[in-house]
Amino acid sequence: MIGVFEGFGVITVVIAVGFVLAHLGVVTVEYQWMLSRLVFFVGSPALLFSVLSEVDVAGALSQALVANAVSVAVVALLAVVLARWRWRRDWGETTLAALSASYVNAGNLGLPIAVYVIGDVSAVAGALLLQLLVVAPLAFVVLDQSASGERPTVMTVLSRPFRNPITVGALVGVVVALSGVSVPQWVADPIDLLAGLAIPGMLIAFGISLRLGPKPGASGASGQVAVLTLIKLLVQPLVAYLVGRFLLGLDGNALLAVVVVAGLPTAQNVFVTAVRYDRAVPVVRDVVFATTVLSFATILAIAAILA
């Protein structure tokens, strides 16, 4: 259980730094936007390259990945149906609703939990690959199109993932991992240095938003936030359990890994993406906040039941 406490403790402290800096007037809302853009265009691509270039891709492509992929698809589709036809959101906000309901915090929270609770990083690595190579590129195509308002051509749709810095960082990292090429130290060192900006940057920006933005629960869409939180923390791990246990025959630590990864809270970089595209920021911020706080209890319950 120490991994659960450690993961949440690290996140809480860094978010609190952003909150205190904003409270003392050291930073303003403009700093939040600057940090978010810096993380989006520099820190996250470097981090993803750094992590994925060392991933055992073959080990990550397992039955656990299948279970996680199905759980992501089910809850994302559910969120799309609700956002588009129940809440009457446009496609940009609908995409962010789907990400809020399905995109797990596999990095700064998932990795320590994988090490200390599951004892196997491959489950989180598989979730990272799925999100960064499939989910994120699709989401960015829709968000870019929604932001531009232009009718996309086939070439535009195919090329957009390669114009997004996060997707490019992830793809290059996977290519390096598959090739087995050793990255020269003079290249790896500055990338690792820039990668160190990503996690604290997004968490501090989130903390600034909690203090200077609308208070949690003040998004004006509390029902939407509650439903997306319920989908993320209960429906997604339940679907992962059902698929893993009854369709794939997983049990023991393998089943625990699948359900814990699915039960991770919404990733902070969904908030960064919302800020980047200036869409549904209060709603996404509230979902990230709620799932991060409440997932502590759900992950402990999952570990207690399945461990």
QUIWO-V505169 format. One record per residue. N is the residue number from 0. NEAR is the number of other C-alpha atoms within 12 Angstrom. Layout:
n=[N;N]
near=[NEAR;NEAR]
//
This chain:
n=[0;1;2;3;4;5;6;7;8;9;10;11;12;13;14;15;16;17;18;19;20;21;22;23;24;25;26;27;28;29;30;31;32;33;34;35;36;37;38;39;40;41;42;43;44;45;46;47;48;49;50;51;52;53;54;55;56;57;58;59;60;61;62;63;64;65;66;67;68;69;70;71;72;73;74;75;76;77;78;79;80;81;82;83;84;85;86;87;88;89;90;91;92;93;94;95;96;97;98;99;100;101;102;103;104;105;106;107;108;109;110;111;112;113;114;115;116;117;118;119;120;121;122;123;124;125;126;127;128;129;130;131;132;133;134;135;136;137;138;139;140;141;142;143;144;145;146;147;148;149;150;151;152;153;154;155;156;157;158;159;160;161;162;163;164;165;166;167;168;169;170;171;172;173;174;175;176;177;178;179;180;181;182;183;184;185;186;187;188;189;190;191;192;193;194;195;196;197;198;199;200;201;202;203;204;205;206;207;208;209;210;211;212;213;214;215;216;217;218;219;220;221;222;223;224;225;226;227;228;229;230;231;232;233;234;235;236;237;238;239;240;241;242;243;244;245;246;247;248;249;250;251;252;253;254;255;256;257;258;259;260;261;262;263;264;265;266;267;268;269;270;271;272;273;274;275;276;277;278;279;280;281;282;283;284;285;286;287;288;289;290;291;292;293;294;295;296;297;298;299;300;301;302;303;304;305;306]
near=[24;20;26;35;23;23;33;32;21;24;35;25;19;25;30;24;28;34;30;24;26;27;20;14;16;17;25;26;28;19;26;34;31;23;37;40;31;32;40;39;31;33;33;44;37;37;41;46;39;34;36;38;32;30;31;28;30;18;22;28;23;27;29;41;37;29;41;49;37;31;39;43;28;27;37;35;26;30;39;34;22;28;33;23;15;16;22;17;24;25;30;33;37;36;42;50;52;46;51;57;50;53;53;52;43;42;40;41;39;46;35;30;38;39;26;21;34;33;23;27;33;33;45;47;42;41;49;44;44;38;36;41;30;23;31;38;32;28;39;39;34;32;37;33;24;24;21;15;14;14;15;19;12;10;12;18;23;17;19;26;30;23;20;31;30;39;39;31;36;37;34;29;36;33;25;26;27;19;16;16;14;17;22;11;11;11;15;22;16;20;28;25;19;27;30;26;29;36;37;33;39;47;39;41;45;52;41;38;43;36;28;28;28;21;20;28;23;20;22;18;24;22;20;35;38;29;30;45;42;30;41;48;44;33;31;44;43;33;35;44;37;25;30;34;26;15;18;22;17;26;22;18;24;34;38;38;48;54;50;55;57;54;50;55;48;47;43;47;48;48;45;44;43;40;36;29;28;25;28;36;38;36;41;48;48;42;48;47;36;34;38;38;25;26;39;32;24;31;42;26;22;33;32;15;16;23;22]
//
